Amino acid sequence: MAVIIIALPKEVLAYLQDGGTLVLPEGSGDSSQLHQSNRRQHNDEYEDENWDTEDDDTEALPNFSEFDGQLRAAIDELGGSVFPRLNWSSPKDASWIAFGNTLKCKSPGDIYLLLKSSDFVTHDLTQPFSLCEDADCANATRVKYDIVLREWCEINPSTEFRCFVKGDEIIGISQRDVTSHYDFVEANQEAICRDILDFFESKIKGRFLDENYVFDAYRVGTGNVCLLDFNPFGPVTDSLLFTWDDLYQKTTPSQNIYHNCDSLSKALDFQYVESDFRLQPNQYGKYRVPRDLSGISSKSDPSRLIDLLKSQTMMQREEESSSSDDTNS
């Protein structure tokens, strides 16, 4: 998949770091949106031409026309649709806000909307080293942020797998989509593991800077595996069908164990959704509700639950009182 990397200008970085109201930059939509916007603006000017605008203190929309031009050129070069991300994270937690619930972007406005709405991206922009053992928040100011645009490719989620590497050896493989059960994954688990192991040993092993890491792979077909992404070996990365306690406790296997075993899937500890009873909820579902409700449901802030109950009790009493008054009258 073709990739284009563009450095983020300071003004765009400041816009993404601003936690205020979500406002898309002026002129960042697609051509049809721009035409409609210009027509609405012309109509509004015509209708309001007799109004006094001296007291109009409406804040001007941000404008990144030069950077937008770079994005549009990159999108065109990559076929008209792209998958966006920053240095470390993609805005996959914000897909709910986009039209069609997809990360497919066709204009700068689509990209801004996803990046601006993503908690994952916000974390990378504000506290990227908070979970590091040698965390130094001051380093965040020295990070060179880039936007990475990949050519859009439709991927069947049943063919994505997350691989956990320790001591430069695979210690576990998990089905990436834990919300669905796929019959063919179980039936082909040995072939899947063989293809992933061959790909790892020929393309990745010994070439990554660290010995402990996680990588996501896409099995296009028999004997054909593509690399999707690298991730840190730790809780910042979703462990899916494993737990990080289990992964930390796993020992690094010997180099020849995978080539002298009866079941490669067992040796690699291949985990998949065996039935509908093992399905897990969408790990990004909590980002689709207000944070107040998310805090209540996760029990992270009991005071919010108490406040909610008090509010509901007061509303119920007011409704009962109003109903009683109507009856007496």
C-alpha positions as CSV (number, residue, x, y, z in Angstrom):
1,M,0.0,0.0,0.0
2,A,1.4,3.4,-1.0
3,V,2.1,5.9,1.8
4,I,2.7,9.6,1.9
5,I,4.1,11.4,5.0
6,I,3.6,15.1,5.5
7,A,5.0,17.2,8.3
8,L,2.4,19.0,10.4
9,P,2.8,22.8,10.4
10,K,2.8,24.5,13.8
11,E,-0.6,26.1,13.3
12,V,-2.2,22.8,12.4
13,L,-0.6,21.1,15.3
14,A,-2.0,23.8,17.6
15,Y,-5.4,23.4,16.1
16,L,-5.4,19.7,16.8
17,Q,-4.2,20.2,20.4
18,D,-6.9,22.8,21.1
19,G,-9.6,21.1,23.2
20,G,-12.2,23.7,22.4
21,T,-15.3,23.4,20.2
22,L,-14.9,21.2,17.1
23,V,-14.7,23.5,14.1
24,L,-13.5,22.4,10.7
25,P,-11.1,24.7,8.9
26,E,-12.5,26.9,6.2
27,G,-12.5,25.3,2.7
28,S,-11.4,21.9,3.9
29,G,-14.4,20.0,2.5
30,D,-14.6,18.3,-0.8
31,S,-15.4,20.3,-4.0
32,S,-19.2,19.7,-3.8
33,Q,-19.2,20.8,-0.2
34,L,-17.2,23.9,-1.1
35,H,-19.6,24.8,-3.8
36,Q,-22.6,24.4,-1.5
37,S,-20.8,26.4,1.2
38,N,-20.0,29.2,-1.2
39,R,-23.6,29.3,-2.4
40,R,-25.0,29.4,1.1
41,Q,-22.5,32.1,2.0
42,H,-23.6,34.2,-1.0
43,N,-27.3,33.8,0.0
44,D,-26.6,34.7,3.6
45,E,-24.8,37.8,2.5
46,Y,-27.7,38.8,0.3
47,E,-30.3,38.2,3.0
48,D,-28.3,40.0,5.7
49,E,-26.9,42.9,3.6
50,N,-29.2,45.3,5.5
51,W,-28.1,44.2,8.9
52,D,-25.5,46.1,10.9
53,T,-22.5,43.8,11.3
54,E,-20.3,46.1,13.3
55,D,-21.1,44.2,16.5
56,D,-20.6,40.7,14.9
57,D,-17.9,39.1,17.1
58,T,-18.2,35.6,15.4
59,E,-14.8,34.0,15.6
60,A,-13.2,33.4,12.2
61,L,-12.8,29.9,11.0
62,P,-9.2,28.5,10.9
63,N,-7.7,28.5,7.5
64,F,-4.9,26.1,6.4
65,S,-5.2,26.6,2.6
66,E,-1.6,25.7,1.9
67,F,-1.6,22.6,4.0
68,D,-5.0,21.6,2.6
69,G,-3.4,21.8,-0.9
70,Q,-0.8,19.3,0.2
71,L,-3.4,17.0,1.6
72,R,-5.5,17.2,-1.5
73,A,-2.5,16.5,-3.8
74,A,-1.6,13.5,-1.6
75,I,-5.2,12.2,-1.6
76,D,-5.3,12.5,-5.4
77,E,-2.0,10.7,-5.8
78,L,-3.2,7.9,-3.6
79,G,-6.3,7.2,-5.6
80,G,-8.8,9.6,-4.1
81,S,-9.3,7.9,-0.7
82,V,-6.9,7.6,2.2
83,F,-6.5,6.1,5.7
84,P,-5.1,8.8,8.0
85,R,-2.9,8.5,11.1
86,L,-0.3,10.5,13.0
87,N,3.1,9.2,14.2
88,W,1.8,6.5,16.5
89,S,-2.0,6.2,16.4
90,S,-4.9,6.3,13.9
91,P,-8.2,7.8,14.9
92,K,-10.0,4.5,14.9
93,D,-11.9,5.4,18.1
94,A,-13.5,8.3,16.2
95,S,-14.9,6.4,13.3
96,W,-18.4,6.8,14.8
97,I,-18.4,10.5,14.0
98,A,-17.6,10.1,10.3
99,F,-20.2,9.5,7.6
100,G,-20.6,5.8,7.2
101,N,-18.6,5.1,10.4
102,T,-15.5,4.7,8.4
103,L,-11.9,6.0,8.5
104,K,-12.0,6.5,4.7
105,C,-11.1,10.1,3.9
106,K,-11.6,11.9,0.6
107,S,-10.9,15.5,1.7
108,P,-8.8,17.4,4.3
109,G,-12.1,18.1,6.2
110,D,-12.6,14.3,6.6
111,I,-9.1,14.0,8.1
112,Y,-9.4,17.0,10.4
113,L,-12.8,15.7,11.7
114,L,-11.3,12.3,12.7
115,L,-8.0,13.5,14.1
116,K,-9.8,16.3,16.1
117,S,-12.3,13.8,17.5
118,S,-9.9,11.1,18.5
119,D,-8.8,10.5,22.1
120,F,-6.0,8.3,20.8
121,V,-4.6,11.1,18.7
122,T,-5.1,13.6,21.6
123,H,-3.0,11.3,23.8
124,D,-0.2,11.2,21.2
125,L,-0.3,15.0,21.0
126,T,-0.4,15.8,24.7
127,Q,1.2,13.0,26.7
128,P,2.8,10.5,24.3
129,F,5.4,9.2,26.8
130,S,3.1,9.0,29.9
131,L,3.2,5.2,30.0
132,C,7.0,4.9,29.4
133,E,9.2,3.8,32.2
134,D,11.5,6.7,31.6
135,A,8.7,9.2,30.8
136,D,9.7,12.8,30.4
137,C,6.8,14.9,29.3
138,A,9.2,17.7,28.3
139,N,10.2,15.4,25.4
140,A,6.7,15.9,23.9
141,T,7.6,19.4,22.9
142,R,10.5,18.0,20.8
143,V,8.4,15.5,18.9
144,K,8.3,16.0,15.1
145,Y,4.6,15.2,14.3
146,D,3.7,14.0,10.8
147,I,0.5,13.0,9.2
148,V,0.7,9.6,7.5
149,L,-1.7,9.0,4.6
150,R,-2.1,5.4,3.3
151,E,-3.8,4.4,0.1
152,W,-7.3,3.2,1.1
153,C,-7.7,-0.5,0.9
154,E,-10.8,-2.5,1.8
155,I,-9.7,-5.2,4.3
156,N,-11.9,-8.1,5.5
157,P,-11.6,-7.9,9.3
158,S,-11.6,-11.7,9.6
159,T,-8.2,-11.8,8.0
160,E,-6.5,-9.4,10.5
161,F,-4.3,-10.8,13.3
162,R,-2.3,-9.2,16.1
163,C,1.0,-10.8,16.9
164,F,2.9,-10.4,20.2
165,V,6.7,-10.7,20.0
166,K,9.0,-11.1,23.0
167,G,12.7,-11.7,22.7
168,D,12.3,-11.4,19.0
169,E,10.1,-14.5,18.9
170,I,6.3,-14.7,18.5
171,I,4.7,-15.7,21.8
172,G,1.0,-15.2,20.8
173,I,-1.3,-14.5,18.0
174,S,-4.9,-13.1,18.4
175,Q,-7.7,-12.7,16.0
176,R,-8.0,-8.9,15.5
177,D,-11.7,-8.6,15.3
178,V,-12.9,-10.0,18.6
179,T,-16.5,-9.0,18.0
180,S,-17.2,-11.7,15.5
181,H,-16.9,-15.5,15.1
182,Y,-15.5,-16.8,11.8
183,D,-15.8,-20.5,11.1
184,F,-13.0,-20.6,8.6
185,V,-10.5,-19.2,11.0
186,E,-10.7,-22.4,13.2
187,A,-10.7,-24.6,10.1
188,N,-7.5,-22.9,8.7
189,Q,-5.7,-22.1,11.9
190,E,-2.6,-24.2,11.1
191,A,-2.2,-22.6,7.6
192,I,-2.8,-19.1,9.1
193,C,-0.1,-19.6,11.7
194,R,2.3,-21.0,9.1
195,D,1.9,-18.0,6.8
196,I,2.3,-15.5,9.6
197,L,5.4,-17.3,11.0
198,D,7.0,-17.5,7.6
199,F,6.3,-13.8,7.0
200,F,7.7,-12.8,10.4
201,E,10.9,-14.8,10.0
202,S,11.5,-13.6,6.5
203,K,10.5,-9.9,6.7
204,I,10.5,-8.7,10.4
205,K,12.6,-10.8,12.7
206,G,15.9,-9.2,13.5
207,R,15.1,-6.0,11.7
208,F,13.0,-4.2,14.3
209,L,14.8,-1.9,16.8
210,D,13.4,-3.6,19.8
211,E,13.1,-7.3,20.8
212,N,9.6,-6.8,22.4
213,Y,6.8,-5.4,20.2
214,V,3.5,-6.1,18.6
215,F,2.6,-6.1,15.0
216,D,-0.7,-6.4,13.1
217,A,-0.8,-8.6,10.0
218,Y,-3.3,-9.0,7.1
219,R,-3.5,-12.4,5.5
220,V,-4.5,-11.6,2.0
221,G,-4.6,-15.2,1.0
222,T,-2.7,-18.5,1.3
223,G,1.0,-17.7,1.5
224,N,0.4,-13.9,1.2
225,V,0.7,-11.8,4.3
226,C,1.0,-8.0,4.6
227,L,2.2,-5.8,7.5
228,L,-0.3,-3.3,8.8
229,D,1.3,-1.7,11.8
230,F,3.7,-1.9,14.7
231,N,2.7,-1.3,18.3
232,P,4.4,-1.1,21.7
233,F,4.6,-4.3,23.8
234,G,2.5,-3.1,26.8
235,P,-0.9,-2.0,28.1
236,V,-1.1,0.9,25.7
237,T,-1.7,-1.7,23.0
238,D,-5.0,-3.7,23.2
239,S,-4.2,-7.3,24.2
240,L,-7.4,-8.6,22.6
241,L,-7.9,-12.3,23.5
242,F,-4.9,-12.3,25.8
243,T,-4.3,-10.4,29.0
244,W,-1.1,-8.4,29.6
245,D,-0.4,-10.3,32.8
246,D,-0.3,-13.5,30.8
247,L,1.8,-12.0,28.0
248,Y,4.4,-10.6,30.5
249,Q,4.7,-14.0,32.2
250,K,5.3,-15.9,28.9
251,T,8.8,-17.1,28.4
252,T,10.6,-16.6,25.1
253,P,10.6,-20.0,23.2
254,S,13.6,-21.5,21.6
255,Q,14.2,-20.7,18.0
256,N,13.5,-24.3,16.7
257,I,10.3,-25.0,18.7
258,Y,8.1,-23.8,15.9
259,H,9.7,-26.1,13.4
260,N,9.6,-29.2,15.5
261,C,6.0,-29.3,16.8
262,D,2.9,-31.3,16.0
263,S,0.6,-28.2,16.2
264,L,1.9,-24.8,15.2
265,S,-1.2,-23.1,16.4
266,K,-0.7,-24.4,19.9
267,A,3.0,-23.6,19.9
268,L,2.3,-20.0,18.8
269,D,-0.7,-19.8,21.2
270,F,-3.1,-18.8,18.5
271,Q,-6.3,-17.3,20.0
272,Y,-9.5,-16.9,18.0
273,V,-13.2,-16.5,18.8
274,E,-14.3,-20.1,19.0
275,S,-18.0,-19.5,19.2
276,D,-20.5,-16.7,19.6
277,F,-20.3,-17.2,23.4
278,R,-16.7,-15.8,23.4
279,L,-17.5,-12.6,21.6
280,Q,-16.3,-9.4,23.1
281,P,-17.9,-6.0,22.9
282,N,-16.5,-3.4,20.5
283,Q,-13.4,-2.0,22.2
284,Y,-14.2,1.5,20.8
285,G,-17.8,1.5,21.9
286,K,-17.2,3.6,25.0
287,Y,-15.9,6.4,22.8
288,R,-19.4,6.8,21.2
289,V,-21.1,8.1,24.4
290,P,-20.5,11.2,26.5
291,R,-17.6,10.9,28.9
292,D,-19.9,11.5,31.8
293,L,-21.9,8.4,30.9
294,S,-18.7,6.4,30.2
295,G,-17.4,7.3,33.7
296,I,-20.6,6.1,35.3
297,S,-20.7,2.8,33.4
298,S,-17.1,2.1,34.2
299,K,-17.6,3.0,38.0
300,S,-14.5,5.2,37.7
301,D,-16.4,8.1,39.3
302,P,-19.1,7.0,41.8
303,S,-20.0,10.6,42.6
304,R,-21.4,11.0,39.1
305,L,-23.7,8.0,39.6
306,I,-24.9,9.6,42.9
307,D,-25.5,12.9,41.2
308,L,-27.4,11.2,38.4
309,L,-29.7,9.3,40.9
310,K,-30.4,12.5,42.8
311,S,-31.2,14.3,39.6
312,Q,-33.6,11.5,38.5
313,T,-35.3,11.5,41.9
314,M,-35.8,15.2,41.8
315,M,-37.3,15.0,38.3
316,Q,-39.6,12.2,39.3
317,R,-40.8,14.2,42.4
318,E,-41.4,17.3,40.2
319,E,-43.4,15.2,37.7
320,E,-45.5,13.7,40.5
321,S,-46.1,17.1,42.0
322,S,-47.2,18.5,38.7
323,S,-49.5,15.6,38.1
324,S,-51.0,16.0,41.5
325,D,-51.6,19.7,40.9
326,D,-53.3,19.0,37.6
327,T,-55.6,16.5,39.2
328,N,-56.6,18.8,42.1
329,S,-57.4,21.6,39.7
